[in-house]
């Protein structure tokens, strides 16, 4: 039985991945009107104001560059992150893959942390489609990379080895945030050795809000940045990739190759603009609710909660060893929708989980553990 408040092992890729859970029963539970869905912050639904913005969006043919809403979103994100240009992609996976394909040639190497999304949860697209070699490094307690490890991983100019071309960073990682200095230290090593740096910023705005720094300061540590709109920001889909103009031109070509060139995409871009204009500051509310959930679960006998890891909107919980399956069954029966079944679980708070939902979740776990 784990000690109360014992740290939870976050090394498993499944802890951080937004993996789908198959089955009609799970779909029915998630769509129940009173469900508290804690699988991921990807489950948010557009609210009335966002739907109005989508309905009123000006649209055109984005493949021809004629969609004013897409153009506005790309310009907005480029300015927000301090980059020259940006391209609207269908998903974070497509955005990261387009970035890696634009940075690297076949047989070249990316260096990233073990468990980072680009290595662990994107179906191996960089190697399967791009012929890119992956080098995985251990991550620190905050999800960051040790600059010495980065330096040691960069290959010498030798025909026996792949050419180290790109360092991939990620912020947040497992709900934890990395400071500008932490990202910069690893990026500086890569840049000094001629590598480019890509930042998977799927939840970058969570990090910016938690740290109280502008997003462009975090983004400034990397050459290219991927910003997801469909997680805590609450848009229905879409990710924006930002970077230098020449790089974005290459990435736009890769987006086409990957089948991601859309037509009247302004309806989706309008949702992303609304999210960036209205749902960034409120991320602090999700962080506060997650901390309240973490503290409530930490009080339950036999539960291990990593309170230190609860820096943004994620709570990692280790359930009582002999009864974890029973606990999950009872909690699910109370209308709390959870992700992958296992003794160690991840709970993700988002804009569609209100204070009452947090209270219901704590009560459901408490009753199940009794």
C-alpha positions as CSV (number, residue, x, y, z in Angstrom):
1,X,0.0,0.0,0.0
2,X,1.6,3.3,-1.0
3,X,2.2,5.9,1.7
4,X,0.0,9.0,1.6
5,X,1.4,11.7,-0.7
6,X,4.0,9.2,-2.0
7,X,5.4,10.3,-5.4
8,X,3.9,8.7,-8.5
9,X,6.1,7.3,-11.3
10,X,5.5,9.5,-14.3
11,X,8.0,7.6,-16.6
12,X,5.2,5.7,-18.4
13,X,4.3,7.3,-21.7
14,X,0.7,6.4,-21.1
15,X,0.6,8.8,-18.2
16,X,1.1,11.8,-20.4
17,X,-0.5,10.6,-23.6
18,X,-4.1,11.6,-24.5
19,X,-4.9,8.0,-25.6
20,X,-8.3,7.0,-26.7
21,X,-10.4,4.6,-24.7
22,X,-12.4,2.3,-27.0
23,X,-15.9,1.1,-26.4
24,X,-19.5,2.3,-26.7
25,X,-20.1,2.1,-23.0
26,X,-17.3,4.7,-22.4
27,X,-18.7,7.0,-25.1
28,X,-22.2,6.8,-23.5
29,X,-20.8,7.6,-20.1
30,X,-18.8,10.6,-21.4
31,X,-21.8,12.0,-23.2
32,X,-24.1,11.8,-20.2
33,X,-25.3,15.3,-19.3
34,X,-24.0,15.1,-15.7
35,X,-20.7,13.3,-16.5
36,X,-17.5,14.7,-15.0
37,X,-15.0,13.8,-17.7
38,X,-11.4,13.8,-16.4
39,X,-9.8,11.8,-19.2
40,X,-8.1,14.8,-20.8
41,X,-8.5,18.5,-21.5
42,X,-9.1,17.5,-25.1
43,X,-12.7,16.6,-24.2
44,X,-13.9,20.2,-23.9
45,X,-16.9,21.3,-26.0
46,X,-17.3,24.7,-27.7
47,X,-19.4,27.1,-25.5
48,X,-22.1,29.3,-26.9
49,X,-19.8,32.3,-27.5
50,X,-17.3,30.1,-29.4
51,X,-20.1,28.6,-31.5
52,X,-21.3,32.1,-32.4
53,X,-17.8,33.1,-33.4
54,X,-17.6,30.0,-35.6
55,X,-21.0,30.7,-37.2
56,X,-20.0,34.3,-38.0
57,X,-16.5,33.5,-39.3
58,X,-15.4,34.9,-42.6
59,X,-14.1,32.1,-44.8
60,X,-12.3,31.5,-48.0
61,X,-10.1,28.8,-49.6
62,X,-7.2,28.4,-47.3
63,X,-5.2,26.3,-49.8
64,X,-5.1,29.5,-52.0
65,X,-4.4,31.6,-48.9
66,X,-7.8,33.2,-49.2
67,X,-9.3,32.4,-45.8
68,X,-9.2,35.6,-43.7
69,X,-9.9,33.9,-40.4
70,X,-7.1,31.4,-40.9
71,X,-4.8,34.2,-41.9
72,X,-5.8,36.2,-38.8
73,X,-5.2,33.2,-36.6
74,X,-1.8,32.5,-38.0
75,X,-0.7,36.1,-37.7
76,X,-2.0,36.3,-34.2
77,X,-0.1,33.2,-33.0
78,X,3.1,34.3,-34.8
79,X,2.9,37.6,-32.9
80,X,1.9,35.9,-29.6
81,X,5.0,33.6,-29.8
82,X,7.4,36.2,-31.2
83,X,7.9,34.4,-34.5
84,X,7.9,35.5,-38.2
85,X,5.1,33.3,-39.5
86,X,2.8,30.4,-38.6
87,X,0.7,27.7,-40.3
88,X,-2.6,26.3,-39.0
89,X,-2.6,22.5,-38.7
90,X,-5.3,20.0,-38.0
91,X,-3.7,18.6,-34.8
92,X,-0.7,18.6,-32.5
93,X,0.6,15.4,-34.1
94,X,0.4,16.8,-37.6
95,X,2.0,20.1,-36.4
96,X,4.9,18.3,-34.7
97,X,5.4,16.0,-37.6
98,X,5.4,18.8,-40.2
99,X,8.0,20.6,-38.0
100,X,10.2,17.5,-37.8
101,X,9.9,16.9,-41.6
102,X,10.7,20.6,-42.3
103,X,13.8,20.5,-40.0
104,X,15.2,17.1,-40.9
105,X,16.2,15.0,-43.9
106,X,15.9,11.2,-44.0
107,X,18.5,9.6,-41.9
108,X,19.0,12.6,-39.7
109,X,18.3,12.5,-36.0
110,X,16.1,14.2,-33.4
111,X,17.0,14.2,-29.8
112,X,14.1,14.3,-27.3
113,X,13.1,13.2,-23.8
114,X,11.8,9.7,-23.0
115,X,8.1,10.0,-22.9
116,X,7.9,13.2,-24.9
117,X,4.9,13.2,-27.2
118,X,6.9,13.3,-30.4
119,X,8.5,10.0,-29.5
120,X,5.9,8.2,-27.4
121,X,2.5,9.2,-28.7
122,X,2.5,10.1,-32.3
123,X,2.5,6.6,-33.9
124,X,6.2,6.8,-34.8
125,X,5.4,9.2,-37.7
126,X,8.8,10.8,-37.9
127,X,10.5,7.5,-38.5
128,X,7.7,5.8,-40.5
129,X,7.1,8.8,-42.8
130,X,10.2,10.8,-42.6
131,X,13.0,8.3,-42.1
132,X,14.1,10.3,-39.1
133,X,16.2,8.6,-36.3
134,X,15.2,9.2,-32.7
135,X,17.5,9.5,-29.7
136,X,15.7,9.4,-26.3
137,X,17.2,11.1,-23.2
138,X,16.1,10.7,-19.6
139,X,14.0,13.6,-18.3
140,X,14.4,15.4,-15.0
141,X,11.7,15.7,-12.3
142,X,10.3,18.7,-14.1
143,X,10.2,17.0,-17.4
144,X,13.2,18.9,-18.7
145,X,16.5,17.8,-20.2
146,X,19.9,18.0,-18.7
147,X,22.2,20.1,-20.9
148,X,25.1,17.7,-20.3
149,X,22.9,14.8,-21.6
150,X,22.0,16.9,-24.7
151,X,25.7,17.6,-25.4
152,X,26.6,13.9,-25.0
153,X,23.9,12.8,-27.3
154,X,24.9,15.0,-30.2
155,X,26.8,12.8,-32.6
156,X,30.2,13.7,-34.1
157,X,30.7,14.1,-37.8
158,X,31.3,10.5,-38.5
159,X,29.7,8.3,-41.3
160,X,28.9,5.7,-38.7
161,X,26.3,7.9,-37.0
162,X,23.2,9.8,-38.1
163,X,23.5,13.5,-38.3
164,X,22.1,15.1,-35.2
165,X,19.8,17.8,-36.6
166,X,17.0,18.7,-34.1
167,X,16.4,19.0,-30.4
168,X,12.8,18.6,-29.4
169,X,11.6,20.1,-26.1
170,X,8.2,19.9,-24.4
171,X,6.5,22.2,-22.0
172,X,4.4,21.3,-20.1
173,X,5.4,17.7,-19.5
174,X,3.2,15.5,-17.3
175,X,1.6,18.7,-16.0
176,X,4.9,20.1,-14.8
177,X,6.3,23.4,-16.1
178,X,9.8,24.3,-17.1
179,X,11.2,27.9,-16.7
180,X,12.6,29.9,-19.5
181,X,16.1,29.4,-18.1
182,X,15.6,25.6,-18.0
183,X,14.5,25.5,-21.6
184,X,17.2,27.9,-22.7
185,X,20.0,25.9,-21.1
186,X,19.2,22.8,-23.2
187,X,18.5,24.9,-26.4
188,X,21.8,26.8,-26.0
189,X,23.8,23.5,-26.2
190,X,21.9,22.4,-29.3
191,X,22.3,25.8,-31.1
192,X,26.0,25.9,-30.2
193,X,26.5,22.6,-32.0
194,X,24.4,23.6,-35.1
195,X,21.1,21.9,-34.2
196,X,17.7,23.5,-34.5
197,X,15.2,23.4,-31.6
198,X,11.5,22.6,-31.8
199,X,9.2,23.1,-28.8
200,X,6.1,21.0,-28.4
201,X,4.0,23.6,-26.7
202,X,0.7,21.7,-26.7
203,X,0.0,23.1,-23.3
204,X,2.4,26.1,-23.5
205,X,-0.2,28.5,-22.3
206,X,-0.7,26.5,-19.1
207,X,3.0,26.9,-18.5
208,X,2.9,30.6,-19.3
209,X,0.0,31.2,-16.9
210,X,1.5,29.0,-14.1
211,X,4.9,30.8,-14.4
212,X,3.4,34.3,-14.9
213,X,5.5,34.9,-18.0
214,X,4.6,35.9,-21.6
215,X,4.3,32.9,-23.9
216,X,6.8,34.5,-26.3
217,X,9.5,34.3,-23.6
218,X,9.1,30.5,-23.4
219,X,8.7,30.2,-27.2
220,X,11.8,32.3,-27.7
221,X,14.0,29.4,-26.6
222,X,13.1,27.5,-29.7
223,X,13.3,28.0,-33.5
224,X,9.8,26.5,-34.0
225,X,6.9,26.1,-31.6
226,X,3.7,24.0,-31.8
227,X,0.7,25.5,-29.9
228,X,-2.4,23.4,-29.4
229,X,-5.8,25.1,-29.4
230,X,-8.0,22.0,-28.5
231,X,-6.7,21.2,-25.0
232,X,-7.1,23.7,-22.1
233,X,-7.9,26.5,-24.5
234,X,-11.1,24.7,-25.5
235,X,-11.3,24.9,-29.3
236,X,-12.7,21.9,-31.0
237,X,-9.5,21.1,-32.9
238,X,-6.4,22.6,-34.4
239,X,-2.8,23.4,-33.6
240,X,-0.6,26.3,-34.9
241,X,3.0,25.9,-35.8
242,X,5.1,29.0,-35.7
243,X,8.7,29.8,-36.7
244,X,10.8,31.7,-39.3
245,X,9.2,32.4,-42.6
246,X,11.4,30.1,-44.6
247,X,10.8,27.3,-42.2
248,X,7.0,27.8,-42.2
249,X,7.0,27.7,-46.0
250,X,8.6,24.2,-45.8
251,X,6.2,23.2,-43.1
252,X,3.3,24.3,-45.2
253,X,4.5,22.0,-47.9
254,X,4.8,19.1,-45.4
255,X,1.2,19.9,-44.2
256,X,0.1,19.4,-47.8
257,X,2.0,16.1,-48.0
258,X,0.4,14.9,-44.8
259,X,-3.1,15.7,-46.2
260,X,-3.7,18.6,-43.9
261,X,-4.4,21.4,-46.3
262,X,-8.0,22.5,-45.6
263,X,-10.4,24.7,-47.6
264,X,-12.9,26.9,-45.7
265,X,-11.1,26.3,-42.4
266,X,-12.0,29.7,-41.0
267,X,-14.8,28.2,-39.0
268,X,-12.2,26.3,-37.0
269,X,-9.7,29.2,-37.0
270,X,-12.4,31.4,-35.5
271,X,-12.8,29.0,-32.6
272,X,-9.0,29.1,-32.1
273,X,-9.0,32.9,-32.1
274,X,-11.9,33.0,-29.6
275,X,-10.0,30.6,-27.4
276,X,-6.8,32.7,-27.4
277,X,-8.7,35.9,-26.7
278,X,-11.0,34.5,-24.0
279,X,-9.6,31.3,-22.5
280,X,-6.0,31.9,-21.6
281,X,-6.2,33.8,-18.3
282,X,-8.9,31.4,-17.0
283,X,-6.4,28.5,-17.2
284,X,-5.4,29.6,-13.6
285,X,-8.9,28.5,-12.5
286,X,-8.2,25.0,-13.9
287,X,-4.9,24.9,-12.0
288,X,-6.6,25.9,-8.8
289,X,-9.3,23.2,-9.2
290,X,-6.6,20.6,-9.9
291,X,-4.8,21.5,-6.7
292,X,-8.0,21.2,-4.7
293,X,-8.7,17.8,-6.3
294,X,-5.2,16.7,-5.5
295,X,-5.4,17.8,-1.9
296,X,-8.7,16.1,-1.5
297,X,-7.5,12.8,-2.9
298,X,-4.3,12.9,-0.9
299,X,-6.4,12.7,2.3
300,X,-7.8,9.3,1.4
301,X,-6.2,6.2,3.0
302,X,-4.0,4.2,0.7
303,X,-4.0,6.9,-2.0
304,X,-0.7,8.2,-3.3
305,X,-0.9,11.7,-4.8
306,X,2.1,13.5,-6.3
307,X,1.3,17.0,-5.0
308,X,4.5,18.4,-6.3
309,X,3.6,17.4,-9.9
310,X,0.3,19.3,-9.7
311,X,1.6,22.5,-11.1
312,X,-1.0,23.0,-13.8
313,X,-4.2,21.1,-14.6
314,X,-3.1,17.4,-14.1
315,X,-3.4,15.2,-11.0
316,X,-1.5,11.9,-10.8
317,X,-2.9,9.3,-8.4
318,X,-1.8,5.9,-7.2
319,X,-4.8,3.9,-6.0
320,X,-4.8,1.4,-3.1
321,X,-2.9,-1.7,-4.2
322,X,-5.4,-4.5,-3.4
323,X,-8.6,-2.6,-4.4
324,X,-7.7,-0.3,-7.3
325,X,-10.0,-2.1,-9.8
326,X,-12.9,-1.9,-7.4
327,X,-12.3,1.7,-6.7
328,X,-12.3,2.5,-10.4
329,X,-15.5,0.6,-11.0
330,X,-17.3,2.5,-8.2
331,X,-16.0,5.9,-9.3
332,X,-17.0,5.3,-12.9
333,X,-20.4,4.2,-11.7
334,X,-20.8,7.5,-10.0
335,X,-20.5,9.3,-13.4
336,X,-16.8,10.2,-13.2
337,X,-15.2,9.4,-16.6
338,X,-11.6,8.3,-16.3
339,X,-8.9,7.5,-18.8
340,X,-6.9,4.3,-19.0
341,X,-7.6,1.8,-16.3
342,X,-4.7,1.0,-14.0
343,X,-3.5,1.5,-10.5
344,X,-1.8,4.8,-11.4
345,X,-4.2,7.2,-13.1
346,X,-4.1,10.7,-14.5
347,X,-7.0,13.1,-13.9
348,X,-7.1,16.3,-16.1
349,X,-9.1,19.3,-15.1
350,X,-10.4,21.7,-17.8
351,X,-13.0,24.4,-18.4
352,X,-15.9,22.0,-18.6
353,X,-15.2,20.7,-15.0
354,X,-16.7,23.2,-12.5
355,X,-16.3,23.3,-8.7
356,X,-19.2,21.0,-8.2
357,X,-17.5,18.5,-10.5
358,X,-14.4,18.6,-8.3
359,X,-16.5,18.0,-5.2
360,X,-18.3,15.1,-6.9
361,X,-15.1,13.5,-7.9
362,X,-13.6,13.7,-4.4
363,X,-16.8,12.4,-2.9
364,X,-16.9,9.5,-5.4
365,X,-13.3,8.4,-4.6
366,X,-14.0,8.8,-0.9
367,X,-17.0,6.6,-1.0
368,X,-15.3,4.0,-3.2
369,X,-12.4,3.9,-0.9
370,X,-14.5,3.5,2.3
